[in-house]
């Protein structure tokens, strides 16, 4: 099955909060009028939809508006191949990319509803031969994608949805019981994802240089789209984590535990330094094809050092107090 209606411009015409989930008690994700019956039926029937979509493979993708920051949910056809889950930005064969595709290029962290399952994912557009192979799989599963491609000069993007696991509980699989365990869980995800980005960077640049040496040429500038998406997803998650601490956690701790004042001020200063480096990395990634790999690697190393030291100090200073605070709900 192809995308149901993925041309909706749910990206920037409405008001909304700053990127991330809708505020509690506020409006939920925007759904275009023509998609509302499909979304309602999907959620009411565990992912099964009747009518013209009966028997098709359908998921709900929630993205954050590229400019508005408002969440938008779109029903899309999906394909599975080689253990990967992916969607095609066909927009019914339009000459323009759908809004949800523009959204995920700016905010790679997305939410996926698949049957009765719901999870966060990093949206990674496939490139080169990998894109062509996955698109061929999509056409085999739903020949209409081939018709869409034949009707436009636009190369239809193929977007792989890679689950973003936020970390295990304190006893692997158990839910965190208090704020200390939750903080450690979030820190574990940040450390693990940053290490993965560093490893992918080293592997990508080594492969690039090796191919250039074999072919007797100067290595081309730029980074891979996969690196860009994973790094932006990390930066977005880090920003969300720091904003939550500065706006909610730290003020509450300062009021209830005055002896932590110096610790909290020092941690806030570290937030500002880490965020400065993060902003530099995001600026480098604005144009992935011309991004300076050396500058990217240097900034990534700087963020790693600053962040690791900050997380260690935060855990040493706050975990004893946070262990006494049960998680809400």
Secondary structure, DSSP 8 states (H G I E B T S, - for coil): ---SS-----SSSS---SSSS--TTS---B--HHHHHHHHHHHHTTT---GGGTTS-EEEEEEE-TTT--EEEEEEE-EEETTEEEEE--GGG-SS--HHHHHHHH--EEEEEETTEEEEEEEEE--HHHHHHHHHHHHHH-THHHHHHHT-SS---EEEEEE------TTSSS---BHHHHHHHHHHHHHHHHHHHHHHHHHHHHHHHHHHHHHTS-------HHHHHHHHHHHHHHHHHHHHIIIIIHHHHHHH-GGGHHHHHHHHHHHHHHHHHHHHHHHHGGGTTT--HHHHHHHHHHHHHHHHHHHHHHHHHHHHHHTTSB---
